[in-house]
Amino acid sequence: MQNTTAPHSCTVGEALIALLSDYGVSHVFGIPGVHTIELYRGLASSNIAHHTPRHEQGAGFMADGYARVSGKPGVCFVITGPGFTNIATAMAQALADSIPMLVISSVNDTLNTPQARGMLHEMPDQLAFSAEVTRFSATVNTADELPRALARAFNVFTSSRPGPVHLQLPVALLGTATNLLHTTTPVTDRPVARAPAANPIDIQAAATLLNTAGKPLILTGGGARHARRAVSALAEKLDAPVLMTINARGLLANDNPYALPATGSLESIRALVQASDVVIALGTELAATDYDMYKNDGFTLPGKLIRCDIDAMQLNNNYLCDLALLGDVTDTVTSLLPLLSEITDRGGVTRTANAMKSANHELSSEMKRHLQLLDKIKHTLPDVTFVGDSTQLVYSGNMVFNPDACNQWFNSSVGFGTLGYALPAAIGAALAGNGNPVVCLIGDGGLQFVLGELGTLKDSAIPVAIIVWRNNGYREIKTTMEDAGVTTVGVELAVPDFTAIATAYGLQGSKVSSDEQLCEVLAQAHANGESILIELEEDQFMQQTH
């Protein structure tokens, strides 16, 4: 391997940087510490940019947002002990949403000793802790193990259900000299691991089932978000609605007559599912947060169920299927298409339109007002990527909002359901560099989890628009407590002047009082290529009618 980032004999830490560069890594997120200094020895001379959050949880969320938009794994460097426990929440969110993330940590040289030694950042069994938030976790004990460990990690990202992978290296190993780069097969010369291909017999069986269907329906999850062309062709061939879960929003554009961006928790959508005789579920867990948010067990699948997933463990998770297709969604649907009869009289367009119309009728006036704001933002900033937290605008958007394309609407309000996600994840999304504007949707409670990341945004010198929904606390929890007859405690918060804090960080801040002013400020900041924090008072905006 010819390498220009490290000398003939280099340290293991330098070799790691060179190998990551060969895998196409261009950004890493982390906070340097005394246990990871050797990871940084070769970083400054590499082509990898480093970004320093104000908390390791922020590093993980940034890697998450970066991965969703770029399609490449987000990479993080953390110290053993508190660095790893701090990032674990972000890893759990990425695990729930199948987001590729590589977390590289140091580990004390005693390696998981069961007896405390009182060492700095000591964690008795870091691997055991990481097992709950990763696809796999491993210790790299020697220099020779490093290429194999990285290859295994990137195989997960390219050939199976993605998620976080954790590699830990002993502190002493990181500074050890090695000739590894000149004794290892170059990354570019190795075969790329690919997803499994569905069995042709099973594909034929699926085609037979779909060809005889009277009212077919397509369900799509995050595993289908890269299959826009294939799914669109499938919808046309089957004359079938395409229900897009939260992580699949934008898979079909709003002008596609089969696009159904709605939650399966709405009664109108459940009625559509009930009336469908064959359902093909593509890359979706069929989980409660997408289909049974209110936990009333009202979502059922009475018809025949075909499931396609890259993960064999998901094929009968939550719901047993009648036919399982193990493989990548794009490849599987592409193989299925030539076997399907073109039937255009199944009423798919009408079924889609009626279901969408009924879904909109179910929404409360408050939700409709939130959606109105989201539509105005999207009109002001075409191709905008919305990165959301657990907040009112996001909850309403999850009901029926559809962005212009996939990976332009994602949030932490479902799955692991973390607070404080949106700001660091929006920074990561903007760093992915596709040129689209990025809007962070966050509440005044969630923002206080991550106020320090305003400093990271300033450091990054990239434009992100932060929209803060102010309602002086945890409104959703307060409403839930009131509905349950519980006296509200702990949900009303002291809320600072966020505009003043943004200004203190050297960022632009603004308080707006109308839709028109909001759109004007957003457009101006985007035109100037500037980041901006905009505060919206909930009571003020909800009283407006347009």
BAMI-694955 format. One record per residue: x, y, z of N, C-alpha, C, CB in turn. Coordinates in steps of 0.1 Angstrom, whole numbers, plus 2048, in hexadecimal, padded with zeros to 3 digits. Glycine has a CB too. Layout:
residues N
XYZXYZXYZXYZ
...
END
This chain:
residues 546
8087F480080080080080980C8007F680080C
8078157F680E8227F680682B7FF8108277E8
80C83180880583A81180D84781380283381F
80785281280E85F81380B866820809868808
80385F8298008668368088618417F1864839
81185783F81985284A82684D845811846851
83184E84C83E84984883E83984884984E851
84983484384B82584284881E84F85982183D
84E82385A84A81E86784282986E85781A86F
83682587282E82F87882882988582283486F
82083088C81982B89880C8258948178368A2
80681D89C7F981689A7EF8218987F580D8A5
7EF82C8A07E683789F7E783D8917E88418A9
7F383F88C7F584587F7F083B87480384987C
7F282F8767ED82586C7DE82586C7F3817870
7D88268777C98278787C48328707C4828886
7CA83E8717C684A8697C784785A7CE85686D
7D28418567D583E8487CA8348437E3839846
7C782A84B7BD8208467AF8268457BD814850
7AC82F84F79F83584E79E83E84179C83E85A
7A984583E7A984D8327A78448267B6855831
7AD8398267AC83081A79E82B8197B582481C
79682A82478882682377F83181F784820831
78583D81D77D848818778851823771843811
77D84F83077885883B77F86583977D851849
77687083A77B87D83877888684477588482C
77088184D76D88985976D88086575F890858
77288487177087D87D76C88788877E876882
76588289275F88A89C7658858AA75088A89C
76A88E8B276F8898BE7758948C777987F8BC
7788918D477E89A8DD78C8938E177589C8EA
7978998DE7A48938E17A58928F07AF89C8DC
7AC8878F57AE8859037BC87F9057A387D909
7C087E9117CE8789137CF86A90F7D1879922
7C486390E7C48559097C38538FA7B984D910
7C185E8F37BF85D8E47C98668DD7B18618E0
7D386C8E47DC8758DD7E386E8D17E78798E7
7E68618D27EC85A8C77E38588BB7F284D8CB
7D685A8BD7CD8598B17CF8668A97BF8588B6
7D48718AF7D487E8A87E28808A27D18888B2
7EC8778A47F987A89F7FA87C89080386F8A3
7F28738897F287487A7E687C8757F3867875
7DE88187D7D18878787D48948717C8889884
7DC89D8767DE8AA8707E38A98627E78B3879
7EC8A085F7F289E8527E9896848800898853
7DE89184D7D58898457CB89183E7CE87E84D
7C388B8367B889282F7AA8918367B688D820
7AB88D84379F88B84C79E8988547A087F854
79289E85378F8AA85C78A8A58697848B3855
78E8AC87478A8A88817808B38867968A788B
7768AF88D76C8B889376A8B58A275E8B788B
76B8C08AA76B8BE8B875E8C38BE7778C68BF
7568B98C37498BD8C974C8C28D873F8B28C9
7428C68DF7448CA8ED7418BE8F673C8D68F0
73C8B38F17398A78F973989B8EF72B8A9900
73E8908F473F8848EB7318808E67458798F3
7278828ED71987F8E87178878DB70E8828F2
71C8948DB71B89C8CF7238968C371F8AA8D2
72E8908C673688A8BC72E87F8B57438848C2
7288778BD72086C8B87148718AF71B8638C3
70D87B8B47028808AD7078878A06FA88B8B5
71288E8A071889389471B88888A72489C897
72187E88E72487288671786C88072C86888D
70D86C8887008678836FA86F8786F686688F
6FA87D87A6F588686F6FD8858636F4894875
70A88486571388485971187785172288485E
70F86C85870D85F85170085F84A70D85385C
6F586484F6E98648486E986C83B6DE86A851
6F087783B6F087F82F6FB87B8256F388E833
70687782A71287382171086581C71F875828
70A85C82470984E82171684682570884C812
71F84D82B72C84783072B84683F73884F82C
73283D84573283C85473884885B739830859
73184D86573785786E74185187772C85F876
74D85887875885288075B85B88C764850878
75C85589875F85C8A476B8578AC75285B8AD
7728608B277D85C8BB7798608C978B8638B7
77A8578D377785A8E07818538EA7688568E4
7828598F678B85290078384790778F85C90A
78B83E90D78583391577D83992078F82A91A
77483292676C83693276284092F77583B93C
76384D93475985793375685B92475C86393A
76185B91C75E85E90E75585490776C85E906
75784790A74F83D90474183D90A75582F906
73F83F91873283F91D72A84B91973383F92D
73185791672B86291172586190373486E911
72C8598FB7288588ED71E84C8EB7348558E4
71C8448F67138398F570583C8F1713831902
7008478F66F284B8F36F084D8E46EE8588FA
6FA8548DE6F98578CF6FB84A8C87058618CB
7038408CD7048348C66F782C8C670F82B8CC
6F082D8D26E38268D36D982B8C96DE8278E1
6D98398C76D083F8BD6D383A8AF6D184E8BE
6E08398AC6E583489F6E182689D6F483789D
6E281E8A86DF8108A76D080E8A46E38088B4
6C88168AB6B98158A96B581889A6B281E8B2
6BD8218946B98268876C282087C6BA835886
6CB81687F6D48108766DD81A86E6CB80886C
6E38228766EC82C8706FB8288726EA83A877
70382786771182386871A82C87071682185A
72082787A72983088273582788772183588E
74082D88674C82688B75282E897757824880
7528288A375782E8AF7648288B374C82E8BB
76E82F8B377C82A8B67808308C478682D8AB
7828288CD78682C8DB7938268DF77A8298E5
79982D8E87A48278F079E81E8FA7AD8328F6
7A78169007A480E90C7B080D91479E800908
7AF80C9217BA80B92A7C27FE9277B680B939
7CF7FE9297D77F39257D47E692D7E57F6926
7CD7E89397CA7DC9417BF7D393A7C57E094F
7B87D99307AE7D29287A37CA9307B57C891F
7997D193478D7CB93A7907C39467877C392F
7997C794E79C7C095B7907C09637A87C6962
78C7B596A7807B59727827BC97F77C7A7975
78F7BF9837917C698F7967D498D79C7BF997
7907DE9947937EC9927A27EE99678A7F599A
7A97F698E7B77F99917B88089947C07F6985
7AD8109927AE81E9957B582698B7B58209A2
7B582197E7BC8289737B283396E7BF81F968
7B883D9687B18489627A78439577BA85395C
79B84795779084394E78E83494E794847940
79182D95978F81F95978181A958795819967
77F81194F77180A94D7747FB94D76A810940
76E7F49577727E695976F7DE94C76A7E0964
7647E09457627D893975A7E092F7597CB93D
7627E792775D7F191D7567E99127687F9917
75B7DD90E7547D59047467D190875D7C9900
7457CD9147387C891972E7D49197397C3927
7337E091C72A7EB91C7267EF90E7317F7922
72F7EE90472D7F28F67247E88EF73A7F38EF
7237DB8F471C7D18ED70D7D58EB71C7C48F5
7077DD8F46F97E18F36F77EC8E96F47E5900
7017F38E46FF7FE8DB7067FD8CE70380B8E2
70B7F18CA7137EF8BE70E7E38B67217EE8C1
7117E28AA7107D68A271B7CC8A67117D9893
7277D18A97317C98AF73B7D28B57377BF8A5
7437CD8BF74D7D48C67597CB8C77487DA8D4
7657D08C57717C78C677D7CF8CB7747C18B8
7867C88D17937CE8D579E7CB8CA7977C88E3
7A57D58C67B17D38BD7BD7D18C67B27DF8B3
7C27C58C87CD7C38D27DB7C58CC7CC7B58D7
7DC7C38BF7E97C58B87E77CD8AB7EF7B78B5
7F27D18A67F27D98997EC7D088E8007DE895
7F07C488D7EC7BB8837DD7B98827F27AE884
7D67BB88E7C77B988F7C07C58897C37B689D
7C67D08887BF7DD8847B97DC8767C97E8885
7C07D886C7B97D785F7AD7CE85E7C37D3854
7AE7C38657A37B98667977BF86D7A77AC86C
79A7C687878F7CC8807887D78777947D288D
78F7DF8707897EA8687817E385C7947F3863
7877D98567807D284B7737CD8507897C7845
7737C785C7677C186175C7CC8647697BA86E
7617D88697587E386B7527E885E75F7EE872
75A7EA8547557EF84874C7E58407607F483F
74E7D88437457CE83D7377CF84374B7C0840
7367D38507297D58557227E184E72A7D8865
72A7EB84B7247F784571F7F483772D802845
7267EB8307237E982171A7DD81E72F7E881A
71A7D38287147C68247097C182E71E7BC822
7067C88386FC7C48426F57D08487037BB84D
6ED7CD8516E57D98576EF7E285E6DA7D3861
6F07EE85A6FB7F78606F77FB86E6FC803858
7008018756FF80588370C8088886F87FA88B
70D80C89571A80F89B72380389D7188168A8
73080589A73A7FB89D7458018A67417F5890
7497FA8B07538008B97607F88B974D8008C8
76B7FF8B77787F88B87808008C37807F98AA
7867F88CC78E7FE8D779C7FA8D67887FB8E5
7A68038D87B48008D77BB8048E47BA8088CB
7C37FB8E97CA7FF8F67D380B8F47D37F38FA
7D48138FE7DB8208FD7E981E8F87DB82790B
7F08148FE7FE8118FB80080D8EC804807904
7F68068E77F78018D97F680D8CF7EB7F78D6
7EF8178D27ED8228C87FA8288C57E482C8CE
8048298CE81182F8CC81C8268C78158368D8
8188198C582280F8C28268108B381D8018C4
83380F8B083780F8A283380389A8478118A1
83080588D82C7FA88582F7FC87681D7F7887
8317F286F8337F28608267EE85983F7EA85B
81B7EE86180E7E985C80A7EE84E8047EC866
80C7FA84B80780083F80E7FA83380980F83F
8197F48348217EE8298207DF82982F7F382A
8197D98328177CB8328097C683181D7C583F
8007D082E7F17CD82E7EC7CF8207EA7D6838
7E37C681B7DD7C880E7D57D580E7D37BC80B
7D87DE8047D17EB8037C27E98037D57F27F6
7BC7F380A7AD7F280B7A67F27FD7A87FF813
7AC7F97F47A67FA7E77A77ED7DF7AC8057DE
7B07E47E37B27D77DC7A97CC7E37C07D37DD
7A27CF7ED79A7C47F478C7C47EE79A7C7803
7867B87ED7787B77E976F7BE7F27747A87E7
7657C57ED75B7CC7F57507C27F97557D87ED
74D7C18067437B880A7357BE8067437B681A
72D7B58017207BA7FC7147B380371E7B87ED
7097B98036FD7B480A6F97A78036F17BE809
6F279E80B6EE7918056E37947FA6E8788810
6E278B7F16D878C7E76CD7827EA6DE7887D8
6C07877E86B577F7EB6B47737E26A87877EA
6AF7687E76AE75B7E06A575D7D46AA7507E9
6A975A7C86A175B7BC6937547BD6A87567AF
6937487C46877417C667D7497CE6897337CD
6837507D967A7587E16757657DA68275D7EE
67E76A7D167A7767C966E7727BF68677B7C1
66F7667B96657627B16587607B86697547AA
65975A7C464D7587CD6477667D06507507DA
64F7707D364A77D7D66437837CA6557867DB
6487817BE6427867B26357807B064B7847A6
6347737B262776C7B061C7717BA62975D7B3
6207737C66177787D06127877CD61E7787DE
61C78F7C861879D7C561079E7B86257A57C3
6137957AE60B7957A25FD7917A461278B798
5FA78A7AE5EC7867B15E578F7BB5EB7777B6
5EC7997C05E67A27CA5DC7AB7C45F17AA7D1
5D17AE7CB5C77B77C75CA7C67CC5BA7B37CB
5CF7C77D85D37D47DE5E07D37E55C77D87E8
5EB7D37DD5F87D27E45FC7E07EA6037CF7D9
6057DF7F460A7EB7FB6197E97FE6027ED808
6207F47FC62F7F47FF6317FC80B6377F97F3
6387F681563D7FD82164C7FE8206397F582E
65180B82365F80D82266481382F662816816
67080E83367781483E68581983A679809849
68D81C84469A8228426A38198396A182484F
6A180C8396A88038316A68048226A67F5835
69B80C81E69880E81069B81C80C68980C80E
6A18248146A38328116AD8358056A783A81C
6B582B8016BE82D7F66B88267E96CB8277F9
6AC8227EA6A681A7DF69B8227D86A080D7E4
69C82F7D66928377D068D8337C36968467D0
6968317BA69282D7AC68B81F7AC69E82D7A3
6918167B368B8087B367D8087B96947FE7BB
67C80F7C566F80F7CB6648167C36708167D9
6688217BC65F8287B365A81F7A86668357AE
6638187A266080E79765780379D66C808791
6597FF7A96517F47AF6437F97B16577EF7BC
6418067B663480B7B862C80C7AB6358197BF
6338107A162C81279462880478E63581978A
6317FA79062E7ED78B6227E679263B7E478C
6227E979F6187E37A860B7EB7A961D7E07B6
60C7F87A46018027A65FE8027B55F57FE79E
6088047BE6078037CC60C80F7D460E7F67D1
6058137DE60A81E7E761781A7ED5FF8227F1
61F8247F062C8227F762B82A8046388277EE
62A82380F62982981D63882B821621821827
63B83882464983B82864A83E83764F847820
65183683E65383984D65C84584E65982C854
65F84985A66685585D67485585666885786C
67B84A85768984985268984784369183F859
67D84583D67C84382E67684F82867483782B
67385A82F66C86682967586B81E669870834
66F87081367687580867A86A7FE68287C80D
67785D80167A8527F86738557EB6768457FE
6668597EC65F85D7E065B86C7E26528547DD
65C8747D86588827D96498847DA65E88A7CD
64588F7DF6378927E062F8917D36358A07E7
6368947C862F8947BB62D8857B663589C7B1
63387C7BD63186E7B96238697BD63C8647BE
61B8647B460D8617B860C8557C260585D7AC
61784E7C56178437CE61D8477DB61E8377C8
6218537DD6288577E961F8597F56308657E7
62185280061985280C62285581861184580D
62686181A62E864826626866832637871823
62385B83961A85C84561E85184F60C85B841
61B85485B61D84A86661283F86661E850873
61683386860D82886960582887661481B868
60783287E5FF83488A5F283B88860783B895
5F084187C5E48478795D983D8745E685286D
5CD83F8785C28368755C08348665B583A87C
5C183E85F5BF83E8505C983584A5BF84B84A
5D683684F5E082D8495DF81F84D5EE83284E
5DA81D8595D780F85E5CC8098565D480F86D
5C28118525B780C84A5BC80883C5AC816848
5C680F8375CC80C82A5D37FE82B5D6817825
5DB7FD8365E27F08385D87E48395EB7F1844
5CE7E78415C47DC8435BD7D88365B97E184D
5BC7E182D5B57DE8205BE7D88165AE7EA81A
5CB7D78195D57D280F5D77C38115E37D9811
5D67BC8065D77AD8065E57A88065CF7A77FB
5EF7B08005FD7AC8006057B88046017A67F3
60D7B780E6167C28126247BE8106137C7821
62C7C680963A7C48086427CF81063F7C37F9
6497CA81B64F7D382465E7D482164D7CF833
6647DF81D6717E181967A7E88236727E880B
6837E282968C7E88326867EF83E6947F282B
67B7EA8436757EF84F6737E585A6677F584B
6767E98676747E08726667DD87667B7E787E
65D7E587064E7E487464D7E78836487D6870
6547F18876557F489664A7FD89A6637FA899
6497FE8A763E8068AD63F8158AA63E8048BC
64B81A8AA64C8298A864882D89A65A82D8AA
64782389164382788363482388164B820879
62F81988862281388561881289162480687F
61E81489D6158138A861A81D8B36158058AE
61B8298B06218338B96188358C66218418B2
60B8338C46038348D06018288D85F583A8CB
60881D8D46088108DB5FA80B8DE6108128E8
5F280B8D45E48068D65E27F98CF5DA8108D2
5ED7F48C95ED7E78C15E37E88B65E97DC8CB
5E07F48B15D77F58A65DC7F28985D18038A6
5E97F18975F07EE88A5F17DF8885FD7F4889
5EA7D987E5EB7CB87B5ED7C986C5DE7C4880
5F27BE8685F57BA85A5ED7AE8576047B9858
5E17AF8535D97A38515DC79C8435CA7A6851
5E17A383A5E479D82D5F179682D5E57A8822
5F579182160278A82060D794822603783812
61879082862379982B63079482562579B83A
63679C81C64379981664D7A381D64379A806
65879E8226617A782866F7A68216637A4837
6757B181F6827B281968B7BA8226827B880B
6967B482769F7BB8306AD7B682E69B7BA83E
6B77BE8316C57BA8306C97B283C6CE7C682E
6C17B38476C47AC8536BA7A08556C37B685F
6C07948566B77898576AF7898646C077C857
6B578F86F6AE79087C6A179887B6B7795886
6A07A18716957AA8706897A48686997B786A
68C79986168279485867578F85E68778984F
67678B86B66A78787266978E88066A778875
67079A88166F7A288D6627AA88D67B7AB88E
65C7AA89864F7B189A6437AA8936507BF896
6457A788763A7A08806407948786327AA876
63978987963D77D870639780862637770876
64277C85963F77E84B63B77184464B784844
63577283963176783063D763827625769828
64576D82465076B81A65B77581E64B76D80B
66776F81F67377782367D77981867A77182F
68178581568B78880B69778E812685791800
6A27868146AE78B81B6B77928106B5780822
6B879F8116C17A68086BF7B58086BF7A17FA
6C87BC8016C67CA7FF6BA7CE7F86D37D07F8
6B37D87FC6A67DC7F66A77DF7E76A07E87FD
6B17E77E36B37EB7D56B57DF7CD6BE7F57D3
6BE7D67D16C17CA7C96B57C17C86CD7C37CF
6AE7BF7D36A37B67D46977BB7CB69E7B47E2
6947C77CC6897CD7C468D7CD7B56867DB7C9
6997D07B269E7D07A469C7C279E6AC7D47A3
69F7B77A669D7A97A168F7A67A06A47A07AB
6867AC7A86787A97A96707AF79D6727AD7B6
6757BB79966D7C378F66A7BB7826747CF78C
6747B477C6717AE76F6677A277067D7A8769
66479E77C65B79277E64D79778166078A78A
64B7A478263E7A97856357AC77963F7B578E
6297A977A61F7AD76F61C7BB7716127A476F
61B7C37666177D17676087D276761D7D975B
6037D57735F47D67755F17E47795EF7CB77F
5E97EB7725E67F97755D87FC7795E9801768
5D17F277D5C37F47815C07F07905B97EC778
5CB7F17985C97EE7A65C57F97AF5D67E87AB
5C38057A95BF8117B05C98167B95B380D7B8
5D68147B75E08187C05E18277C25EE8147BB
5E082F7B75E083E7B85D58437C05E08447AA
5C983E7BE5BD8427C65BF83E7D45B083C7C0
5C38327D75C582E7E55CF8367EC5CA81F7E5
5DA83A7E55E48437EB5DE8517EE5F08457E2
5D78577E55D28647E75C78647F25CB8697DA
5BF85A7F25B48597FC5BA85880A5AB84E7FA
5C584F80B5CB84D8185D285A81D5D5841817
5D98618145E086D8185D687881C5E887280C
5CB8798155C18838185BB8808265B588380E
5B88738295B286F8365BC8718415AE861835
5C986F83E5D38718485D487F84C5E186C843
5D38888425D48978465C889B84E5D589F839
5BC89584B5B08988535B28948625A489184D
5BA88A8645BC8868725C488F87B5C2878872
5CC8978745D58A087B5CE8AB8835DF8A6872
5D38AE88F5CE8B98975D18C68905D38B88A5
5CA8D18945CD8DE88F5DC8E28935C38E8895
5E08DE89F5EE8E18A35F88DB8995F08DC8B1
5F68CE8965FF8C788D5FF8CE87F5FB8B888C
5F38D287A5F28D886D5FA8E586D5E48DA869
5F98EC8786018F98796108F68795FD901886
6158EC8806238E887F6278E48716258DC889
61F8DD86B6228D885D6228E48536188CE858
61A8EE85661A8FA84E62790184F60F904852
62D90285B63A90885D64590085563D90986C
6448F385764E8EA85064E8EC84164C8DC853
6428ED83B6408EF82D6468FD8286328EE829
64490783164991482D65891482E64391F837
65E90D83766D90C83867290582C671905845
66B8FA8286708F281C66F8FB80F6688E581B
66490380F66290B80366D916803654912803
67191B80E67B92680F68992080C67C92C81D
68C91481069990D80E6979008076A090B81C
6969007FA6948F47F26A08EA7F56948F77E3
69C8DD7F56A58D27F86AB8D38066B18D27EE
6A48D980F6A98DB81D6A98CD8246A08E4825
6B38CB82C6B48BF8356AF8C38436C28B9835
6A48BD84869F8BF8556A58B585F6908BF855
6AC8B98696B18B18746AA8B48816C18B2875
6A38AA88669A8AE89169D8A789E68C8AA88D
6988AD8A96998A88B668B8A38BA69E8B38C0
6898A08C767C89D8CC6758AB8CF67C8948D9
66D8B08C66678BD8C865A8BD8BF6708C88C4
6528C78C26448C78BC6448C78AD63D8D38C1
64C8D08A764D8D08986508C38926578DB893
6598BC89965E8AF8946538A489666A8AA89B
64C8A48A164189A8A363789C89863B89C8B1
6338A88956298AA88B62E8A687D6248B988B
63B8AA87A6418A686E64189786B64E8AC86C
64489087664488187563787B87164987B882
62C88387361F87D86F61D87C860614886875
62088785861E88784A62888F84161088C847
63289584763B89E8406448968376438A7849
64689B82A64F89482165989F81C64788E815
66689C81D6708A58176728A280867E8A381F
67B8A980267E8A87F468489B7F06868B47EF
68C8967F969488A7F66978828036A188D7EE
69C87680269F86E80E6AB8758156A386080A
6AB8718226B687782B6B588682D6C4873826
6A988B82A6A789A82C69D89C8376A28A081F
69889183E69089284A693887853680892846
69B88A85D69E88086769F8868756AB878864
69C87F87F69B88488D69C87989768E88C88F
69D87E8A46A08748AF6938728B76AB8798B8
6888768B267B8758BA6768678BB67187E8B5
67B85E8B26778508B36848478B566F84C8A6
68283A8B468D8318B76928338C56998358AD
69F8368C76A48388D469F8448DB6B38388D4
69B84E8D369485A8D869C8638E16888558DF
6A88678DC6B08708E46AD87F8E36BF86E8E1
6B08868ED6AF8958ED6BD89A8EA6A989B8FA
6BE8A68E46CA8AC8E16D18A78D56D38AA8ED
6CA8A08CD6CF89A8C06D18A48B56C788E8BC
6C78AC8B36C58B48A76D18BD8A46B98BC8A7
6D68C58AE6E18CE8AA6EE8C78A66E38D78B7
6F38BE8AE7008B88A96FD8B089C7058AF8B3
6F28A989B6EF8A188F6EE8AA8826E2899890
6E88B68846E78C08796F58C58756DF8CC87E
6FE8C687F70C8CA87B7128BF8737158CC888
7108B38777168A786F7108A786171389A876
7038A98606FC8A98537018B484A6ED8AB855
7048C08507098CB8487188C88437098D884F
71F8C184C72D8BD84872E8B383D7358B8854
7238AB83B7228A28307248A882371589A831
7218B58227258BD81771E8BB80A7338BA814
7118B880A7098B77FD7048C47F96FE8AD7FE
7068CF8007038DC7FC6F58E08007048DD7EE
6EC8D78046DF8DA8086DE8E28156D68CE809
6D58EB8176D38F28246CF8E882E6C98FD823
6D38EA83B6D08E28466C98EA8516DD8DB84C
6BD8E58556B58EB85F6B48E286B6A78EF85A
6B88E68776B78DF8836AA8E388A6C38E288D
6A18D988D6958DC8946968D68A26888D588D
6968DF8AC6998DB8BA6908E38C46A88DC8BD
68D8DD8CF6858E48D968E8EB8E367C8DB8E0
6888F48EC6908FB8F56958F29006889068FB
68F8E69026948DC90C6A08D49066898D3910
69E8CF8FA6A88C78F36B58CF8F16A38C28E6
6B48DC8ED6BF8E48EA6C88E68F66BB8F28E5
6C28E69026CA8E890E6D38DC9116C18EB91A
6D08D090B6D98C590C6E68C79056D28B8906
6E68D08FB6F28D18F26F68DF8EE6EF8C98E5
6F38E88F76F78F68F47058F88F06F38FF900
70E8F08F671C8F28F371F8EF8E47248E98FB
7178E78DE71A8E48CF7188F08C67118D98CB
7128FB8CC7139088C472190C8C170B9138CB
72A9098CB73890B8C973E9038BD7409098D5
7398F68BD73E8ED8B27398F38A47398DF8B4
72D8F88A47288FD898730909893719901899
73491289D73C91D89A74A91889573E9268A6
75090E89B75C90989775C9048887618FE8A0
7518FD8857508F687874F90086C7448ED878
74A90C86F74891686473F91185975691A85F
73590A85D72B90585371D90B85672B8F5852
71590D84C70891384F6FD90885470391A843
6F790B85F6EC9038646E290D86A6F18F886F
6D590B8676CB91386D6C490C8786C0917862
6C59118846BF90B8906B29128936C990B89C
6A790A89369A90F89669690A8A468F90C88B
6959138AE69290F8BB6839118BE69B9178C6
67C9068C266E9078C566D9098D46668FA8C0
6699168D86699198E665B9178EC66E9288E8
65A90E8F664E90D8FE65190B90C6469018F8
65D90F91066190F91F661902926658919926
6658F891E6668EB9256648DF91C65D8EA930
6608D492265D8C791B64E8C69196638BB923
64A8CD90E63B8CE90B6358C09096398D78FF
63B8B89026358AB8FF6338A290B63E8A38F5
63D8A391463C89B9216318A292A64A89A928
6318AF92A6278B69326198B292E6298C5931
6178B29216098AE91B6068A091F6098B090C
61089791E60D88992160A88793061988191D
61188F93860E88E94760089394A61989694F
5FC89E9435EF8A49465E489A9415EE8B193E
5E68949355DD88A9305DB87E9395E1886922
5E687B9405E586F9495E18739575F386994A
5DE8809595D98849675E48859715CF87B96B
5F188696C5FC88897560089697760888096F
60189B9836058A89856138AB97F6068AB995
6148B69776208B896F62C8BC97961E8C2965
6378B59786438B897F64F8B69766448AF98C
6588C09766648BE96F6648C19606698B1971
6598C795C6588C994D6588D894964B8C3948
6588E09536598EF9506678F395364E8F7957
66E8FA94A67C8FD94B67F90B94A6848F5941
68A91095168F91D94E69691C94169992195A
69292593869892592A6A093192868C923920
6AC9309236B493C9216B19439146C3938921
6B894E9136B79569066C194F8FD6BA965909
6BC9478F46C493F8EB6CB9488E16BC9348E4
6C49538DD6CA95C8D36D69638D96C09678CF
6D69668E66E196C8EC6ED9628EE6DE9718FB
6E99568F06F494B8F16FA9498E46EE93E8F7
6F29498D96F89478CC7019538C86EC9468C1
6FD95F8CC70596A8C97129698D16FE9778CD
7129648DD71E9628E57289598DF71A95E8F4
72394F8D772B9468D073094B8C37249398CE
72C9578BF72F95D8B37269598A773D95A8B0
71A9548AA7119508A070695B89F70B9428A3
6FF95A8946F39638936E795E89A6F0966884
6E09668A16D39628A86C896B8A46D69618B7
6BC9668A56B096E8A16A49698A86AE96F892
69B9728AC68E96F8B16849738A768B9758BF
67B96A8A267296E89866396C89D67496688B
65A97489764C97389C6429708926499818A2
64696D88663C96987B64395F871637976874
63A95986A63F94F85F647957855633948859
64396385164A96A84765896E84C642977843
65897285966597685E66F96A85F66497D86C
66995F86367195386467794F856669947869
66F95084C67494C83E67E95683966894B835
67C96383C68596D83869296B83E67F97B83B
69396984B69F9678536A795A84E69D966862
69F95084B6A59438466AC94683869B938845
6A494C8306A994F8226B695782269E95581A
6B696182B6C196A82B6CE9638316BE976834
6CC95B83B6D79548416DD94A8366D394C84D
6D494382F6D893A8256DF94181A6CC93281F
6DA94C8156E195480B6EF95880F6D8960807
6F195B81C6FE9608217079548256FB96982D
70294882470A93D82970D93D83771693C821
70394284070694384E6FD93A856703952852
7039368626FA92F86C6F2939873703927875
6E69348776DD93D87F6D59358896D4946875
6D393B8946C993589E6BD93E89E6D09348AC
6B193889C6A593F89C69B93A8A769E93E88E
6979438AF68D93F8BA67F9428B66919478C7
6769388B86689398B56609368C266492F8AA
6599408C665093E8D26449368CE64C94B8D8
64292A8D46379228D06299298D06369158D8
62692F8DB6199368DD6179408D261893C8EA
6219488CF6209528C561E94D8B762D95A8C4
6249428B362393C8A66169348A562F9338A3
61292D8AF6069258AE5F992E8AD60591C8BA
5FA93A8B15EE9438B15EC9498A35EF94E8BB
5F694889A5F594D88D5ED944884603950887
5E594987B5DE9428715E19478635CF942873
5E393D85A5E794284C5DE93A8425F693F84A
END
